[in-house]
Amino acid sequence: MVAARRGPVAKPYDVMSATRVVVLFDAESGAQIRSLWTTEKEPGDYLTASPDGRHLAAPGAFGTTVWDLATGKRRYTTTPAAGAAFSPAGELILVQHGHTVSAHDPATGNETRSFAISDDRQDRAVGPVAVSPDGSRIAYATPRGVVLVDTRTGKDMRRLSLPTPGGLNRVNDVAFSADGSRVIGCSGLYTQDDAKPDQAEPIPVDRSRTVCLWNAGSGQLLAKFDAYEKTVSAAALIDNDQSAVAASTDGTVRAWKLPAK
């Protein structure tokens, strides 16, 4: 997973089984700048950088680590989370492993507010989270698609469903368009192992690997791209939201022109 905001690109990789590191590269030259070390056992794969380029956050099962990008020093470790994103105002937004969304002061990590989200197995958050450009909505990924939440009330606003044939999948990345009118997401990887055995009956699993574009207001599926044999791990809108780009664990990056609004 790659994160970049007004500065270095950050890319995580394994160093050894109990320790992970984030390496910063210059976005233009590709030169390595520094390594950001963490003692967390599993900081996770979803890096997010603040809009002002000052902070980098890595959510994980044992805590969310936040670094100062200018110095490379770890500022603090706060609440464990499945996903993290910074709001346009700079707040650190965390989705806490399927049942809570919380906002944190980016300088200290102190929680400023929180609200509950669905704890239904099929609607629980599975990782990625995004904040709309105006800060009014949060989008978090679930096994069935993407849920949009009002950041002021914590109420669900819309569900953006994956076009699956009746089974669960897993959304691996989610992002808003620059004007907040559309949402892009990519899926794949959900397996029967994720459907925990405490269910009376196994949950059907959909193994399709797609990139989807939705209307954020109506929830309508605007476009769907099926071109991968392996998991689609990241997706974004580029070229003034006229194109979609996605990366897969098969080592490819592909782009598509999008339908006009």
VENBELPE-V882276 format. One record per backbone hydrogen bond with DSSP energy under -1.0 kcal/mol. NH is the residue of the N-H (numbers start at 1). CO is the residue of the C=O. If there is no record, write none. Layout:
{{NH CO} {NH CO}}
This chain:
{{3 10} {9 25} {10 3} {11 23} {13 21} {15 19} {16 19} {19 16} {21 13} {22 36} {23 11} {24 34} {25 9} {26 31} {30 26} {33 24} {36 22} {38 20} {48 57} {50 55} {53 50} {56 67} {57 48} {58 65} {64 78} {65 58} {66 76} {67 56} {68 73} {69 54} {72 68} {75 66} {76 66} {78 64} {81 60} {82 95} {83 95} {85 93} {87 91} {90 87} {92 104} {93 85} {94 102} {95 83} {96 100} {97 95} {99 96} {101 115} {102 94} {103 113} {104 92} {105 110} {109 105} {112 103} {113 103} {115 101} {117 99} {123 120} {124 120} {126 141} {130 139} {132 137} {135 132} {138 149} {139 130} {140 147} {141 128} {142 145} {146 160} {147 140} {148 158} {149 138} {150 155} {151 136} {154 150} {157 148} {158 148} {160 146} {162 144} {164 162} {166 164} {168 204} {169 143} {171 142} {172 186} {175 184} {177 182} {180 177} {183 214} {184 175} {185 212} {186 173} {187 210} {188 170} {194 191} {196 194} {199 196} {206 168} {211 225} {212 185} {213 223} {214 183} {215 220} {216 181} {219 215} {222 213} {223 213} {225 211} {232 187} {233 247} {234 247} {236 245} {238 243} {242 239} {243 238} {244 256} {245 236} {246 254} {247 234} {248 252} {249 231} {251 248} {254 246} {256 244} {258 242}}
